[in-house]
Amino acid sequence: MRTARALSRLDEVELGDHVCWRMEPAATVAQTRAYVASGALHGDKVMVIGSPGRATPPADRTAAAPVMLGLPGLPGLADADELLAAMRRETRAAVREGFRSVRVLAKRDPVADPVEAEDLLALELKLDEFASESGAIVVCGYRPAQWDTSTLEHVACVHPHEMGTRAPRPSFRMFSTGTDRWSVDGVVDSQCAEAFNAAVRAAVRHVPMVKLRFDTLDLIDAAGMHALVDAARHLPGRRVVVEGASDTVRLCWELAGYAHPAVPVVMDA
């Protein structure tokens, strides 16, 4: 079962992990080379996602070179489906070739045009679903100096795992537990309601219904509930089914007036 956790080093990654790596200035080619070399040690096929010309050569020259999936700028907007299809093809090939799994390093560089947070979240949710269903290891590297604080906060919330000693831990995390199923853990309150709203909107943008598990959710306040309802209403015909909510959450939901057929969010038994 996937659970949220923090990592202190890249060699702590496990199969199925999707890591938000806040790359400090000291994060050099040596660290990424070590990550690639560790893949060879464990029998993983390595894929590097990023702009062309930014390859990370293997530390051991006898090791296989990483598979480069080079896309101009930031993959994840119009190219998201194409990118995921290529990753799945490489994963199937890795199985045939006898690899244990695939190990992905996605280097996140902003593009000239502003990136909508929801577009970026939609990609990260797809990558998380990919990691969950395939058992792949996916590490997404963000340099904090290149991104605004709000975008990084939104991004971190949809990675179940994080690395970066200076990174504040997000109040909640939303991560895949199956196709169109997401677990939400931690606290969803007024401070992170905007990020939660963006994450749910990204999850429902291409499917009519998603399921959220609240089993490990510690708290959701009035702002968090409003953010959830607003996200479900953002696009017509969308529906969110919440499973595993506590009796307290159910009672607050009813008292807030959300237990109504017109609200596209259902607290399931």
Secondary structure, DSSP 8 states (H G I E B T S, - for coil): ----EEESSGGG--TT-EEEEE--TT--HHHHHHHHHHHHHHTEEEEEEESTT-----SSTTS---EEEE-SS-TTSTTHHHHHHHHHHHHHHHHHTT-SEEEEEEEE---SS---HHHHHHHHHHHHHHHHHH--EEEEEE-GGGS-HHHHHHHHHT-SEEE-TT----SEEEEEEETTEEEEEEEE-TTTHHHHHHHHHHHHSSSSEEEEE-TTEEEE-HHHHHHHHHHHHSSTT-EEEEES--HHHHHHHHHTT--STTSSEEE--
